[in-house]
């Protein structure tokens, strides 16, 4: 096994223990946000065609910040855990003469800065995603001439979906209602326990209720999938921040042996889909305190969604 393969094996093992809690906290945040929406006030604005006013009422920064407290708390905890995990990679596990010299301190200026930058980057993207989904749902409802109160009430069900997934749900309903069962059955995440071919044998009322049940299961499946995708990105972002902080502290506290310096190599996990702009970065090595050629200090720190890259930090002897 190559050093890069061993490196990614450690990363996968560590992040696998962190991601479930991040995903669970995100699902809790979505649930809190659903409960905070005021349908009747929203309906009044939707009836007037005031889409932006509806979004400001339901999804302003104060409301979103409160709803996402569980997620933001877990994100900070994941930075700390990433720090502790990667401390094992630091020379002598961060110890000098057997005494731990590298510790995580939330009040340290570099930790405060790193956590705040991560929180801002992740939350900005998440808030934008929620708002765009709701905006698209309201606009679709107005376009279709649907009752404003129905649209306002159903917004709750859309929280947690991305705009693309909102389209998936709408398209599945259209396929089921028009009898395109073969197309519906091929959709990813549809519950295979539902026998779509039997829908035509039901009465109109039973068929409508059955379609609602199928759509509800499909919607929940995509919310769970979306949370998993977002939490994977957030977990990697937090882990990378913790890793950078652990090595930074080791460097500042004299753990790096005299005559050596820190270096970092851009590593991208071997997977079928890779970000095109990151492919040329693979293997690039620079001093730890310097940015890579694309301007990133840490892979993914420019907001690249679902980035699967990481710095492999190591100690190198300086030139004599």
N, C-alpha and C positions, 0 to 999 in steps of 0.2 A: 504494500500500500504506500502511495506517495505521500509526502508531507501535506499536500493540498487535500488529498482524500481523507487523511486522518483528521485534518482540520475541520472539514465539512461534516465528518462523522460526529465529532464533538459538538459542533454547532447544532446539528439536527437533534441530537439527544437532549441538549440543554433547552432549546427553544420548544421542543415537544412538551416539556413539563410546564412551560410558561403560557403557551397560546390558549389552552382551554379556559383558563381563568380570565384572560383578556376577552375572549369571545363571550363568555358568560356575563361579564360586566357590561359589555356592549349591548347584549340582548336585554339586560335589566334597564339600561339607559333608554333603549327604544320603548320599552314598556312604560317607563315613567313619562316619557314624552307623549305617548298616545293618551295617557290619562289626563294630561295637562291641557289638551286641546278643547276649546270652547265651541261646540258645533253651531249653536244658534248665532253667536256673534260672527262666526266665520261665514255662515249662510247669508247674513245680511250684506256683508262685503262682496261675497261671490255674486249675489243677485244684482248688485250694481256694476259687476264686471271689474271690481277693484282687486285684481289678483295680487298686486304688490302690497296693498293694504292688508289683505288676508295673511300674507306671509309675514309681514311685520308684526301683526297681532299674535300669531301662533308660534312664530319661530324667530323671535328676536334673540339677540345674544344672551340676554339675562335668562330667558327661559331655557335655551339650549345649554347654557353653562350649568344651570341647576340640574337639568335632566341627565347630563353626562358626567356628573360628579363620580358615580361608581366607576365609570370607564377611565376617567382622568386619574383617579386614585390608583387604580390597577396599573395604569401606564407608568406612573411614578415608581410603584413597587417593582415593576418589571425592569426599569432602569437599574434600580438597586440590586436586583437579583442577577441581572446581566453583569454588573460590576463584580459581584461575589463569585459568579461562575468563572469569569475570565481571569480572576485573580490567580487561579490555579495555573494559568499559562505564563504568568509573570515570573522572572527568575526568583528561585527560592520561595515561591508563593507569596512574594511581597514581604518577606521577613529579612531583618538585619540582625545577625547574631541570635537568631531564634526568636526575635521579638517582632510581631507584626507591625510594619511601618506604613502599610497602605490600608486606609480605612475609608469607608463611605460616610460622608457627612453632608446631610441635606442643606446645611447652612453655609457650606464652603462656597465661595463665589463662583468657582468653575462648575460646581454641581448645580447651583441655582441657575446659572446661565444655560447649561446644557438641558436641564429639565424644562425650563421655560421655553427654549427654542423648539424642543420636541413637541411640547404641549401645543404651542401656537401652530406649528406646521400640521400636526395631525388633526387638531380641532378645526382649523380653517377648512381643510379638505372635507372633513366630515360634515360640518355645518353646510357647506356649499352643496354637498351631495343631497342632504336631506331637503334643503330648500328647492333644489332643482327638480327633485322627484315630486314634491308637493305642487310646485308651479306647473309642471307638465300635467299632473292629474287634474288640477282645476281647469287649465286651459282646454284639456280634452273634454271635460264635463260641459263647459260652456259651448264648445264647438258642437257637441252632440245634443244640446238643448235639454240637458238633464236638470232636474229640480235642484236648486241651490242647497237645500237642507240635506238632501241625499248625498250630494257631493261632499258637503262639509262633514257629515258623519263618516263617510267612507274614507276620508283622508287618514283617519286613525289606522285603518287596515294597511295603508300604503307605507307607513313609517317603517323604515328598516329595509325597504327595497331601493335599489338604484334605478335611475331613469330607464335604463335598458331592460331591467327586470320588470319594471312596470309595464313595458310593452309586451313582455312575454306573457304576463298574466292576462292582459287584455286580449292578446291574440289567441290564447288557449280558450278563453270564454267564447270568442267568435267562432272558433273551430267546433266547439262542442254544440253551440246553439245552431250552427248550420249543418251539422251532421258530418263534418270532416273528421271522423274518428281516427282514421289511419294517420292523418297528420298529427292529431293530438297525441296519439299513442307513442309517437316517435320523439316527443319532446323530452329533453333532459329534466330530471327530477320529478316527473309525473309519477304519482303513486301507482305502481303496477297492480295493486290489489283491486283497483276499480276496473270493472268490466265495462268498457265504453260501448261495446256492441249491444249491450242490453238496454241502453238508454231509450231506444226507439220503442221498446216494449212497454214503457211506463206511460202513465197518464200525463197530460201536459203539466199538471201541478207537481207530480212526483218527479218528472224529468227535470223541471226547473229547480226543485229542491236538491236533487242529486247533483246537478251541475254546480250549484252553490257549494255543496260539500267538497266536490273535487277541486274547485277553484280555491277554497279555503285551505285545503291541504297543500296545494301547489304554492299558494302565496307564502305559507309558513315555511315550506321547504326552501324557497328562494331567500326569505329573510335569514334563515339559518345559514344558508350558503354565503350570502352577502356578508354576514357577521364573521364567518370563518375567513373570508378573503380579506376583509378589512383588518381583522385581528392578526392575521399572518403578517401583513405589512407593518402594523403598529408594533407587533412583538419584535420583528426584525429591527425596526427603527430604534426601539428601546434597548434591545440587546446591543446594537452597535454603539449607542450612546454610552451604555454601561461599560462596554469593552474599552472604548476610547478613554473614559475617565479612569479606569483602573490602571491602564498603562501610563496615563498622564501623571497620576499620583505616584506611581512607581518611579517615574523619571524625576519628579520634583522632590521626592523623599530619599533619594540616594540609593535606591535599590539596584539601579543599573550599574554594573561594575565599571570601575574607572578604566578608561581606554576603549570603551564600547559606546555605541550609540544605537538609538532605536530607528528601525526602518519599517516600512509597511508595504505590502504587496496587494494589489487589487485582485480579489478572487471572486469569480462568478460560479455559482453552483451549476453543475452539468444537468440541464433539464431541457425538454423539447422546445419550450418557448423562452426566449431571452430578449431583453430590451436591446434594440438595434444599436442605440447610442452607447451601450455599455460593452458590447462585444469587443471593440478595439481596446478597451481598458484592461482586459484580462492580462494578468501578469505584470502590469506596470508597477515598478518599485520606486518609491521616493522616501526621503527622510520623514520620520513620523510627524514632525512639526510643520511640514510643508504640504500644500494641496497637491492633488493629482493634476494631471494636465488638463482635465475638464473643469477644474476649479473646486472640486469637492475635497473637503478635509476628510469626510467619512462617506463611503458609498451610500447613495440614497438621500444625502442631506439636502438635496435641492428639490425634494418633494416628488421624486419619481415613484409612482404608484407600483406596488407589488415588486419592488426591486429585491432581487435575491443575491446581492453582492455583499461582500464584507472585506474588511482589511485583515490580512494575516500579518500580525505584528511580530517582529523578531529582533534580536539583539545582534549587532554586527560590530566587529572590531574596526576602530577608526584607523585611518592611515597613519603610519609612523611619522 
